[in-house]
Amino acid sequence: MERFQTQDVPAFTRWMNATFGQQLTESRELNRKLAEQGALLAEIDNYMFLFGVGPGEAYARVLHLRAHPEEAPPQPPPPRGGPQGPGGPRSFMDDLMDDDEDDDDPRSDEAIYEQFAKAFEQAFGQAPPPEFRPPGPPPKPKQTASVKDLYRALVRKLHPDTQATMTPQKLEWWHEVQEAYADNDAERLEVILNLIEMSEGEPTAQTSVSLLQRIIARLKASLREIKREVTARKRDPAWNFTTRGDREVLAARVNRELALQLEHLHRAYAADELLLRRYAADARRHTERLEARAKKTAPKRPPPPGPKPAPGQNEFHF
């Protein structure tokens, strides 16, 4: 696994860039365009959902807002049931959202209990029993002296500033030390310390049998996890890349995979492009309908006045 991460993957990446640079560049560009199209389509769908308009009008409004970001975005209309809040009816979704907000508010349980306590006292003439009070947040465990001593010893062995090379194993141990210290788990810290001493070749004659049994169980679990990861990594084309000699076969397989990937990306990009063209056509028809409606409802202008008659000349209005 260490050779795969430190040697195979970098060598395979350099080989891919040198052999399939054009296909990789095309794939990155298509992924970027697909992300932009996806963001635009998501904005259009969101506008249609919020304002209840068709795709053409939503497409035109979203493009206008993108071109003029200084304009304030429009506010969605109120629901059909009337205005929300104390002055109007509420919907089921409003109550549901309020319930979610109450669940996130740490003061909600206490406020509900106070209302319940008042009602209980009015009904029974006494305060509710103590077991009715909701439990507070669990207290954080306090680090004992043994945990602090173990943590100091592990910091001296694992702190990144004291390491010439921070291996993935040491980095994993360092993160586990932080979690165990936060949980006040002296047993876990002791196991990690003994594992480090065993990896460094230090004598472990003073280690208890029960602790050695926990270390063996931990090593077995770690070995199972490594075997699963190795099985998954063997399917990676970079596995054993630095030692393999059939790179022509690998190049043919990677070329087929890249061709299929590019075909899929082109097909997805064409589908999104076709949908955006339909939205643009709907937007043009929507604009034409608005212009025609504006012409019909526009007030007719009076005819321009004719030339004034000369002095002594009769004025005929026909």
CORQUICOR-V261462 format. One record per pair of residues at least 4 apart in sequence whose C-alpha atoms are under 8 Angstrom apart, sorted by the first residue. I is the first residue (numbers start at 1). J is the second residue. Records with the same first field share a line. If there is no record, write none. Layout:
I->J + J
This chain:
1->5 + 230
2->6
3->7 + 8
4->8 + 9 + 238 + 239 + 240
5->9 + 10
6->10
7->11 + 242
8->12 + 238 + 239 + 240 + 241 + 242
9->13 + 238 + 239 + 241
10->14
11->15 + 241 + 242
12->16 + 238 + 241 + 242
13->17
14->18
15->19
16->20 + 21
17->21 + 24
20->24 + 255
21->25
22->26
23->27 + 258 + 262
24->28
25->29
26->30 + 262
27->31 + 261 + 262 + 265
28->32
29->33
30->34 + 265 + 266 + 269
31->35 + 265
32->36
33->37 + 269
34->38 + 268 + 269 + 272
35->39
36->40
37->41 + 272 + 273
38->42 + 272
39->43
40->44
41->45 + 276
42->46
43->47 + 62
44->48 + 55 + 58 + 59 + 62
45->49 + 55 + 58
46->50
47->51 + 52 + 53 + 58 + 62
48->52 + 53 + 54 + 55 + 58
49->53
50->76 + 77
51->76 + 77
53->57 + 58
54->58
55->59 + 279 + 282 + 283
56->60 + 279 + 280 + 281 + 282 + 283 + 284 + 285 + 286
57->61 + 282 + 283 + 286
58->62
59->63 + 279 + 280 + 283
60->64 + 280 + 283
61->65
62->66
63->67
64->68
65->69 + 71 + 73
78->82 + 83 + 84
79->83 + 84
81->89 + 90 + 91
82->88 + 89
83->87 + 88 + 89
84->88 + 89 + 90
85->89 + 90
90->94 + 95
91->95
92->96
93->97
94->98
95->99
96->100
97->101
98->102
99->103
100->104
101->105
102->106 + 108
103->108
106->110
107->111
108->112
109->113 + 134
110->114 + 134
111->115
112->116
113->117 + 133 + 134
114->118
115->119
116->120
117->121 + 127 + 128
118->122 + 127
119->123
120->124 + 125 + 126 + 127 + 128
121->125 + 126 + 127 + 128
122->126
128->132
129->133
141->182 + 183 + 184
142->184
143->147 + 148 + 181 + 182 + 184
144->148 + 184
145->149
146->150 + 186
147->151 + 181 + 184 + 185 + 186 + 189
148->152 + 181
149->153
150->154 + 186 + 189 + 190 + 193
151->155 + 177 + 181 + 189
152->156
153->157 + 193
154->158 + 159 + 177 + 193
155->159
156->162
157->162
158->162 + 163 + 170 + 171 + 173 + 174
159->163 + 174
160->166
166->170 + 171
167->171
168->172
169->173
170->174
171->175
172->176
173->177 + 192
174->178
175->179
176->180
177->181 + 189 + 192
178->182
179->183
180->184 + 185 + 186 + 188 + 189
181->185 + 186 + 189
185->189
186->190
187->191
188->192
189->193
190->194
191->195 + 211 + 214 + 215
192->196
193->197
194->198 + 204 + 207 + 215
195->199 + 215
196->200
197->201 + 202 + 203 + 204
198->202 + 203 + 204
207->211 + 212
208->212
209->213
210->214
211->215
212->216
213->217
214->218
215->219
216->220
217->221
218->222
219->223
220->224
221->225
222->226
223->227
224->228
225->229
226->230
227->231
228->232
229->233
230->234
231->235
232->236
233->239
234->239
235->239
237->241 + 250
240->244
246->250
247->251
248->252
249->253
250->254
251->255
252->256
253->257
254->258
255->259
256->260
257->261
258->262
259->263
260->264
261->265
262->266
263->267
264->268
265->269
266->270
267->271
268->272
269->273
270->274
271->275
272->276
273->277
274->278
275->279
276->280
277->281
278->282
279->283
280->284
281->285
282->286
283->287
284->288
285->289
286->290
287->291
288->292
289->293
290->294
291->295
292->296
293->297
294->298
309->313 + 314 + 315
